[in-house]
Amino acid sequence: MTGTSLPSCAHLGKVAVLMGGRSAEREVSLMSGQGVLKALLDSGVDAHAFDPAQRDLTALKQESFDRCFIALHGRFGEDGTVQGALELMGIPYTGSGVMASSMAMDKVMTKRVWQAEGLPTPRHVLVHPSQIDTVSREALIAALGLPMIVKPAQEGSSIGVSKVTQAADLTAALQAAAVCNSDILCEQCIVGDEVTCPVLGDGDHAQALPMIRIVAPDGNYDYQNKYFTDDTQYLVPCGLPESETAAIDALVIKAYQVLGCRGWGRIDVMIDAATRQPYLLEINTSPGMTGHSLVPMSARAAGMSYEALCCHLLAHAGLDYKGAAK
């Protein structure tokens, strides 16, 4: 897919770029949104910044916006809530619909769907914040081993994520995840190559963009190394054998489809170093669009500029209920 085949953005009407919001990922969302806004304006779109934390969503209808580009991340933006409001107002939006957004935001629900479909994902144990003082550390370690990944079940951008290498650090990791006011996902740590796999499209027409292999300092792909340093290496082409990348592409497309995702998304995968078995970690249905973000990087490798990617996503904005009237 290349930028030359994409429709023009100039005739897509009045567009709100939703950014900021009230989640823990507000700072990243503002960076994504400003990038998208500039790209759309440079492409001739009548685009406007809109922060749902500062303005009521009903203003979108009152001010006759035709479409929304969702550059919100995390809760109250990526979790189906904003999507539901836009459905009620009949305003098409980028990305997945209400149910797919809601399921994908919840890492445990995502895992349950993938497991039901026979797709590989690391073993996990769900811990409620009220159980931090009572849950058996020994049982968690017996079930998942060390190292172990501990993270909020409903957050993104690596916020609240810890890699626990010794039992003495487990309590602090649980407490760090609980600060995000979320259930806590304790997960088997897969040691090996880390790749991320962007997907564009809907249903049977979904296709994978070039896979990116992530090489972070000391293997620690945390919030700082994601957004605020240049020390992480992003390898595209990923350098893995062609047969392996083809198998992972097929896996991530299936993982995207079974959740009912549309528009775009990005799935994170770990490849076990010993067995070369890929494991699905999580899916992001409103990926970052910052200067460090991975979907734009992958799109460039496929011949699609940042501006062309924004136009493509906006042109494919939609509604779950096509008959919704504005």
Secondary structure, 3 states (H helix, E strand, C coil): CCHHHCCCCCCCCEEEEECCCCCCCHHHHHHHHHHHHHHHHHCCCEEEEECCCCCCCHHHHHCCCCEEEECCCCCCCCCCHHHHHHHHHCCCECCCCHHHHHHHHCHHHHHHHHHHCCCCCCCEEEECHHHCCCCCHHHHHHHHCCCEEEEECCCCCCCCCEEECCHHHHHHHHHHHHCCCCCEEEEECCCEEEEEEEEECCHHHCEECCCEEEECHHHCCCHHHHHCCCCCEEECCCCCCHHHHHHHHHHHHHHHHHCCCCCEEEEEEEEECCCCCEEEEEEECCCCCCCCCHHHHHHHHCCCCHHHHHHHHHHCCECCCCCCCC
